[in-house]
């Protein structure tokens, strides 16, 4: 029930590729000639020569009419302003990451998800009617805060309902790859940024009545010691699933709840992520991976519109390859027990570094003339699509480890803090895409450098969390945390020493080491 809506809700993140699409520029003056073949000029050089020597510019036919065309943001400071629109949306996501994470842990997953998604749909539609780029940027800022509620609160809400073995299934079959395919199709049909903004926002509308039917997360109720509401929520979930509700498994938990005279009304904040070494360690390690992955993913993704070739075909193929790659990840996770979260992050990260290093080399090597440029551009597009798909897989590892690391009481705060660091990296992504106008290899050099940094952190510090029981992340006492062991092993130790009566999560690879 959740999963298709989750893919649809990720549409706003891909819209920057379309509303910032830059058409090709030329000159209609009969005596005008570029100083050298156009294929060897950067966009900045093309603008400079047109500004200095051309009296009648020609905007060549484009596959998608973007905001850049409507507001004449082709060159100079206006071109930089178009990059700032995307940056402003990322600032909105950053602001939302700070606020929605705390709201989700305090008021509950369901109401905060509903409000955040409703705001996103409303202002997404409104952005299609923006009279100026400044108003459009302001509306996209508010849409950005909604994106944060989806990435943090709604995502935690979903995963708290499903079993550990279903987490990778969710990421594999309902993800950005499928969202990109549907979004590209919508933009292809609309052909105009205003109608595309309206249509893609309204596609998220069906999730609102679904949220009205679903209960609050039982795990959230349990952390607030509201056991009666937790039982009612579990009954509701069982009824919706078409299975009988068996309360026997909850008797011990309810009995322990009776000893609590009052509910847990403590307001948790970001500070609680650093009050103990185990939580602080997880926050620092996972947060740094989110930052580096976000900078790499959005930097390369936003730059995909600047590559040569058929614009729509590139986006369709990129979405299809990403979707197929994630199905392959699901098969590995299901049938190869040793394929843990660390390998899920490290193997795609290595492949991504190789891909973008190859693109950088292709761009640096000189061309004898423009006749051979087509084959080189095709190779760059193919390698870029493969690289983007590998980055998307590293996102899976980042999200899964974040959800599987933090206790329920501060889960959305923990994910929100990681998302905050990711948005800090994403703020730089539009500027990376803009740097390609100056020198094409720059974005790929940055992505390779950041990728190596992320790989080193993953190899030396990332814990394995595969198969962890989210309820087991809430021990009675926070004990010493051995970073040489996986999170699952540490949780097992915690639960044994605190006398918790619950099943210890299944062992992970390397438990006997």
N, C-alpha and C positions, 0 to 999 in steps of 0.2 A: 504493500500500500504506500509506503514512504518513498521507495526508491525511484520511480519515474519522476515524481515531483522534485526529488533532490537534484536530478540531472537538469531539469528545466530551470530550477532556481539559480543555476550557475550561469545563466545567459548573460547577465550584466557584466561579468568578468571578461567576456570575449568581445563586447561591443566596441571597445577602443580600437580594435583592429580595423573595424569598418568605418566608424565615424571619423577616424583620422587618416583614411585612405587618401594618398596623394596622387592626383592624375599627372600624366606626363606633360611637360611644357615645351613649347616650340615658338617659332616666330614666323609671322606671315609677311614680313618685309622681304621684297624680292632680292635685295642685295645683302641680306644678313647671312652670315656664316659663322658657325662656332669656331673657336680657335683651334680645336682638334676634334676628332670624331666624338660624337655625343656619348658613345658607350664608355669612353675613357674619362668623362667628366663626372665629378660628384654633383649632387643636387645643388650644393652651395655654389659651385662654380657655374652651373647652368643659370641659376638665378642671377648671379653677379653679371654674367655676360648679357643676359636678357635685359636686365635693369639698365645697363650702361649703353647698349647699342640697339635695342629693339623698341619700336614705337607701337607695334600692334602684336600683342601676345596671342598665342593660340593654345587654348586648353584642349588637349587631345581627348577624344572620346574615352570615357572610363566605364568599367563594368558596374560601378556602384557610385551613386552621387552622394558624396560625403559632406559633412559639416565644413570641411576645408573649402569646398567649392562654393557653398552658399555664403560663407562669410569671407571669402577671398583671402585665405590664410596660406598662400603658396610659398612666399619667400620672406626673408628677413625676420624682423621681430614678430610678425604675424604668424610665421611658421613655427616659431618657438612657443607662441601662445597656444597653438593647437596641441603641442606636446604637454603644455601645462594643464590643459583640460583633463587629460588622463591622470596627471599627477594629483590634481585636486580630488578626483574620484578616489585615488588611493589614500589621500589624507583622510577622506571620509571613512574609508575602511579602517584606518588606524584609529580614528576617534571612536568608531563603533566597537572596535576590539577592546578598548579601555572600558567602555560603559556596559555593553551588552553582556560581557562575561560575568561581571558582578551582579547585574540584574538577573541573569539566568540562574545563578546559584542562590540568590536571595528570594526571588518571587516565583521561581519554578521555570521549567523548560517550556511548557506549553504556552502560557500567556505571553512570555517574552518573544517566543518564536512567531506567534500570531501577529503581535504588534509590529515586529521588525519586518516581516514579509509584507504586511499590509502597507506600511510606509513605503517600502521599496517599489511595490506595484504602482502606488499612487503617483509618486514622483518620477518613476520611469515613464509612465504615460505622459505626465506633464512636460518632461524633457523634450518630447516630440513636438511640442508647441512653442519652444523657447524662441523669443524674437531675436536674441543676440547670443553670441557665444558665452558671454559672461553669465547670463541667466541659465544657459544650458549647463555651464560648469557648476553653478550653485545647486541645480537640481541633481546633477550627477554626484555631488558631494553627499547629498542626503541618501541617494541610492547606494553610495558606498557604505554608509553606516548600516544599511539593510543587508548588504552583502556580508558584513561582519556578523550580524545576528544569525545568518544562515550557516556560515562557516564554523561558528563557535557553538551557539546554543542549539540550533536545530540539528546539527551534526551529532552533538552529544546526546540529544533527545532520541535520535534514531538508534544509536549504538547501545543505549541503555535498555532497549527493548529486545535486542537480538542476541543470539548465542555467540560465543567466541569464534566458532568455526564459520559463522556467517559474515564476519566483518570483511574478510577479503572478498567474499562473493559480492557483497554490496559495492565495494570499490571497483570490482572487476567488470560488473555488468551494468552499472549505473554510474557513469562518470563523465568527465569533461569531454572525452572522445565522442560519446553519443550526443552530448549537449552541443558540441561544436558542429556536428553533422546537421542537427535540427536547426540550430541558429543560422548556419550558412544557408540552408535551404530557405529559411524565412527571409533572410536578406536578399537572396537571389530573386525570390518572388516579388518582394517589395521594391528593391532596386533604389531605395531612397532612405536616407538616414532617419527622417522624421517618422515615416510610416513604420520603419523597422523598429524604432524605439517603442512605439505604441504597441505593435503586434507582439513583440518578444516579451514585453512586460505583462501583457494580458495572458500570455501562455502560462504564467505562474499562478493565475487566479484559482484554479481548481484545488490547490493545496489548502486554501482557507476553510472551506466546508469540511475537508478531511480532518483538519485540526480540531474543529468543533466536535467531531464525533469521538476522537481519540481521548483517552484519559491522560492525566499527568504521569510522569515517569515514576513507577513504584520505587525505584532506587532513590530518587530525590526525596520522596516522602519518608523513606526509611532513615535517611541522614538527618531529617528534621524531627525524627521520633514521632511522626504522625502515622502510627501503625494502622489505625482504623481506615484512614484514607488510602494507605498503601494496599490494604486488603481489598478495598473496593475497586481500586485501579487494576489490581491483578485479576479480579473477577471480570472486569470490563474487557481486559485484554484477552482473557480466555474465551469470553463470549464472542468477541470479534473474530477470534481464530477458529471458532467452531469446535473447541475442545472443552472437556469438563474441567472445572476448577477443583483442585485437590488441596485443601487447606492444611493437610497433615504436615507438609514440609515446612509450613510457616509457624507451627505451634511454638517451637522453641524461641524463635525470633520475637513472636508476640509476647510470650511470657517475659522475656528480657525487657521488652518495652514497658511492661506494667510497673517495673521498678523505677522507671523514670517519672518523677513527679510532674515535670513540665517539659514542653517541647524545646528543641534546640533553636533558640532565637538569635544565636550569635551571628553577626554579620561578618562574613569572611571577605578579606580584601587581598590584593596582590602581595601585601606584606606577609601573609600566611604561607606563601610559596618559599619564603626564606627563613622561616622560624626553626627549621630542622634541616640537618645536612642531607638526608635522603631526598627530600622534596626539592631542596635547593639545587642539588646535583642534577636531578632529572630536568629541572627547569632550564639550567644553564646549557646543558648538552643539547637537549631537544630544541630549545629556542634558537641556538646558534645554527642548527641545521635548517630550521624554518627560514631564517634570514637568508642564508646562502642559496637555498633552493628557490625561494621567492624571487630573488634578484636574477638568478639564472633563467628561471621559467618565464617571467614576465618580460625580461630584457630580450630574450630570443623570440618570444611569441609576438610581442608588439612590433618587432623588426621584420616579421614574416611578410607584412604588407609591403615592405620596401624591396622584396626580392622580385626578380624578373619572372616571366611565365604567366600562365593563366591564373588569375587571382582566385576565382571560385574553385577551380580544380585543385589548387594547392591546399585550400582550406578543407575541402571535402576529403582529399586523400590523407591529410594530416589527422583529421578526426577519425577516419576509418582505421588508419595504422595504429593510433593510440588505443582505440577500442579493442582491436585484435590483440595487441600486445598485453593488455590487461587481462584478457581471457587466458592467455598463456601463463600469466602470473598466478591466476586462480588455480590452474592445473598444477603448477609447481607447488603452490602452498598446500594443496589438498593431498597430492600423491607423493611428495618428497618431504618427509618430516624434517630433514636437516635444513630445508630452505626457510630460515628464520628471518626475523625483521632486519637483522644486520645485513644479511645477504641481499634482502629485498632492496635495501638502500645502496649498498656498495657496488653490486654488479652493474645496475643501470647507470650509476654515477661514472664508473670507469668508461662505459660505452659512450656516454654523453661527451666526456672530455675528448675521446678519440674523434668523435664526429665533428665537433666544433673546431678542433685543431686542424682537421682536414679542410674544413671550409675556410678557415683563416689562411691556410697555405694556398688554396686555390685562388683566393682573392688577391694575395700578395704577388703570386707569380705573374710576370708580365705577359701580355698578349701581343702578338705581332700585328694583328689587325682585328676589326670587329667581326669578321666572317666566322671566326671560331668562338666568338663570345657565346653563341647560343648553346653549344654543347657544354661549355663550362657552367653557364647559368642553370642548365638542367641538372648537372651533377650537384651543384650547390643546393638546389631545391630539394632533391631527393635526400641528400645527407641531412639537411636541416629538418625535414619531416621525421626522419629516423631519430635525430637528436631530441626533438621536441617530445616524441613518444617516450623516450627514456627518462626525460625530466619528469614527465607526468607520472611515471612509475615511482620515481623517488618521492614524489608527493604522497603516494600511498603509504610508504614507509613512515614519513613524517607524521601524517594524520593518525595512523594506527598506533604508533609508539606514544604519541601525545595522549590519546584517549586511554591507552593501557598503562600509563605511568601514574596518573594523578588520582587521588581518592575522590569519591563522589562529591564530597562537600565543597571541594575546590576544583572540580574537574573543568567547568567552563571558565573559571578564572585562569587555570593553567593553560587551557587551549587558547583563551583570549590573550594571555601574555605572549605565548608563542606566535599567535597571529599578529600581535602588535609588533613583534620583531620582524615578522615576515613583511608586514606593510611598510616598515621602515626601509627594508630592501626594495620593495615594490615602488616606493617613491622615486628611486633612482632609475627604474626601468624605462620610463618614457624618455629620460635624458639619454639613456644608452641608445635607444632607437634614433633619437635626433642626431647623435654623434655619427651614425652611419651616413648622414648627409655630408659630413665632412670627410670621413675616411671609412670606407665600408668594413674593413676587418676589425675596427675597434670594438663593437659589441661582442664579437666572438672571442677576442682576446680577453675581455673582462670575464665572460662566462667561463672560459677555461681556467682562469686563475681562481675564481670563486669556487669552481667545481673541485679543484685540487684541495683547497682549504677544507671544504665540506667532507671530502673523502677521508682526509687525515683525522678529522674529528670522529667520523663514524668508525674508523678502524680501531682507534685507541680508546674511545670513551662511550660509544653508544651501547646501552644495555639491550638485551633481547627480551621482548615481552610477548612473544607468540603464545596464544592460548590462555592468557591470563584471565582469571575470573574477576570482573570489575568489582563485585561485592567484596572480594578478598583484599582489595586495595584499601580497606577501611579498618585497620587493626585497632585494638583497644589502646595500645601504647605504641608510640613511635620508637622503634628500636634502632640499634646501629645498623647501618646499611653498608654491605660489602659490595663495592662497585665491580669487583672481579666476578661476582655471581650475577646471574640474570635476575630481572625483577621478579619472575615467578619463583625462583629459588629463595630470594629474600622474603617474599610474602609467606612462603611455606614456613620459614624459620619464625617469622613474626607470629603467625597464627598458632604454631605449636607452643611457643613460649608464653603467649598471652592466654592460652587455654581456650581459644575460640573453637566452638563446635561447628565446623564446616568442612566441606571437602576441600582438600588442598588441590590447586590447579594441576593439571597434567604437567609432567616434567618436560623440560625443554632440552634441546641438544646440548651436550656438554655438562649436564647436571652432575655427572660422576667425576668430573675433572677435579 
